[in-house]
Structure formats: C-alpha cells, structure tokens
Amino acid sequence: MNNNNKPIRELTKAEDQIMQILWQLKTAFVKDVIEKLPSPKPAYNTVSTIIRILEKKGFVSFKAYGKTHEYFPIIEKDEYSNYYLKSFVNRYFKGSFQDLVSFFAKENKLNITEMEEMIKRVESDLEKGD
C-alpha cells in the first residue's frame, strides 16, 4: 500500500519514464519533465495527461499555483521497485527469488568467484540494514 492507502498498480512504459524523472527531480512542472525526456519530445498535452493518470493511480500529487501545477511523487522509488520486483518474480519465477538468481547466473554465465562476490555484497547490505 502507498501513502494514499490505494494498492500499488503497475506502471506502463510511458508512466514509468515520467515517474523516473519525477523521482529524480523531486518536484516539477510539466515543462520540467518534458525537458528531461529524450528527443523527439512528446507534446505538452501528452505529458500532462500521463501525469494526471499517475495522479489518479496514486503515484503523484501536486501543488496548484492558479492554473499551473507543480507535481511531486507520493510513492517512493524504492517502494515501487520492491512491488515491481516481487510482482515480476511471482509472474516469471513462481515467487522464488532463488530461481531468479539461478536464472540470472546461468544467463550471464557467472562463475563461482562472481557468485561469491554477490553473496558477500548481499550479506554486507543485510548487515548494514540491521
């Protein structure tokens, strides 16, 4: 659940692109988001519509200055990343992170030393979290 007590919903590719920018900028007007998008730049109305969809989905809120709106994320990037990764693992790896890591290791032809380095990093990260 996010700050609005709405269940998190998966983002479309376009919504994710806009959210990545909003997470980076922290607050932004539509024109600021457009500046950060790669060329060819989408139309102002297109970006504005996507941001309003993100607002309805509970990802974004705004401060109004007359007819102008300054948008900001209300779901943290880490919160969405966690939701998305769990959803992905459930869909493609039957909920098993072990199967995901095994698949990743095989596909990337990781050797034992690389796997041991990954394990040490995870252990270190877990210790820091305590």
JOGIZI-V782015 format. One record per backbone hydrogen bond with DSSP energy under -0.5 kcal/mol. CO is the residue of the C=O (numbers start at 1). NH is the residue of the N-H. E is the energy in kcal/mol with one decimal. If there is no record, write none. Layout:
CO|NH|E, CO|NH|E
//
This chain:
2|5|-1.8, 6|2|-1.7, 12|16|-2.8, 13|17|-2.1, 14|18|-1.9, 15|19|-2.7, 16|20|-2.6, 17|21|-1.3, 18|22|-2.4, 19|23|-3.2, 20|24|-1.6, 21|25|-3.0, 22|26|-2.4, 25|27|-1.7, 26|73|-0.6, 28|71|-3.1, 29|32|-0.8, 29|33|-1.7, 30|34|-2.5, 31|35|-2.0, 32|36|-1.2, 33|36|-0.5, 33|37|-0.9, 34|37|-0.9, 43|47|-1.9, 44|48|-2.7, 45|49|-2.3, 46|50|-2.1, 47|51|-2.4, 48|52|-2.1, 49|53|-2.0, 50|54|-2.3, 51|55|-1.9, 52|56|-2.1, 53|57|-2.1, 54|59|-2.8, 54|60|-1.0, 55|58|-1.2, 59|74|-3.0, 59|75|-1.0, 61|72|-2.3, 63|70|-2.8, 65|68|-1.9, 68|65|-3.5, 69|71|-0.6, 70|63|-2.3, 71|28|-2.4, 72|61|-2.5, 74|3|-0.6, 76|80|-2.0, 77|81|-2.9, 78|82|-2.4, 79|83|-2.0, 80|84|-3.2, 81|85|-2.7, 82|86|-2.3, 83|87|-2.4, 84|88|-2.7, 85|89|-2.8, 86|90|-2.3, 87|91|-2.2, 88|92|-2.7, 89|93|-2.2, 89|95|-2.0, 90|94|-0.5, 93|96|-2.6, 95|97|-0.7, 96|100|-1.6, 97|101|-2.6, 98|102|-2.5, 99|103|-2.6, 100|104|-2.7, 101|105|-2.8, 102|106|-2.4, 103|107|-2.9, 104|108|-1.9, 105|110|-2.3, 106|109|-1.2, 111|115|-2.2, 112|116|-2.8, 113|117|-2.2, 114|118|-2.0, 115|119|-2.3, 116|120|-2.4, 117|121|-2.2, 118|122|-2.5, 119|123|-2.7, 120|124|-2.5, 121|125|-2.8, 122|126|-2.5, 123|127|-2.3, 124|128|-2.0, 125|129|-1.4, 126|130|-0.7, 127|130|-0.7
//
